[in-house]
Amino acid sequence: MIGVFRRDDLPVGTRDVTLALWRVTDPGNVGTLVRTADAFGAAVSLSPECADPLGPRALRASAGAIFRVPLVEWNDAPAGCVALVAHGGAPLAEVVLEPPLTILLGSEREGLPDALVTQCHKATIPLPGEAESLNVAAAGAIALYELLRRLR
């Protein structure tokens, strides 16, 4: 199957919650996070050097959500910011999560640079087992779920 569309026809704009992806290079993770954002009513912002959300693997992982989720310019994401970090942040359950909000997620290898993290509240997702951290797509889904749980 082949689909034809114009990049200019993709949704743009903002929502009260944005997942901001910093140099997430795996197209499967980008697509999964777009799909997750769709499920929770969030927008997505992609930094330079992120995987192309319109590449074949990202499109497949997004399951069509790329055509519903607004893509926000990196500097236009909401000002309130929570950075998900592997270590050194407060447990996610203790961090204030109130829209308008940007949830900042880092690259698979390096995470987030200190210059970005210092502008945000730092949050971690405590893990009871031996794992040191979560896949970026899983971490984004957990953060959006926690936000939705609180808002309800």
Helices and strands as residue ranges (DSSP letters): G 7-9, E 17-21, H 27-40, E 43-46, H 56-62, G 65-67, E 71-72, G 74-76, E 81-84, E 90-91, G 92-94, E 101-105, H 114-117, E 121-124, H 136-151
